[in-house]
Amino acid sequence: MTDRDPFAEGERAARQNIPAEANPYTDGSDEHALWSAGHEKIASAREARESEGR
């Protein structure tokens, strides 16, 4: 069995342009929150770069 890292999975999903609504974890779970945080980290950085014209 492999250890899953929901935060890293969320980061990977954001890099692949998978929407935040695709979070595979149960809403309200720790894993859901970690996945969302990872996704937001990448998505917000991408949005900041785009707003700066990069």
N, C-alpha and C positions, 0 to 999 in steps of 0.2 A: 504494500500500500504506500502511495506517495503522499507526502504532506502537501496540502494545498495552501497557497498563499493568496487569500482573496484580494488583498491590497494590490499585489503584483498582477493578478488576473484583471482587476479593474483598470490598471495602467495599460496593460496590453490591449484590452478592449478599446480604450480611448484612442490608442495609437492606430488601431485598425478601423477607426470611425464607426464603431459599434455604439449605438445610442445608450445613454444611461438607463433607459427604461428596460434594457435587455438584461439587467442584473439578474443572475440566475439563483440568487439566494433568497430565502424567505424574508419578506419585509419584517423589520423589527429585530432580526437576528444580528449578532455581532458580525457575522460574515457579510451580511448585506451592507452594514455600515462601513466595513473595511473596503469592500469592493467599490462602494460609492466614493469613498475618500480617495482611493487610487485613481478612479476614473476622473474625478473632479480635479485632481492635481495635474493631470496631463491636459485635460480639456481646457482648464482655465489658463494654463501656460500657452497653449496653442492660440486661444482667443486673444491673449495679451499681445502675442507676436503679430497676429493678423491686424489688430487695431493700430499697431505701430507701423504697419505697412510692410512688414517683412514677409 
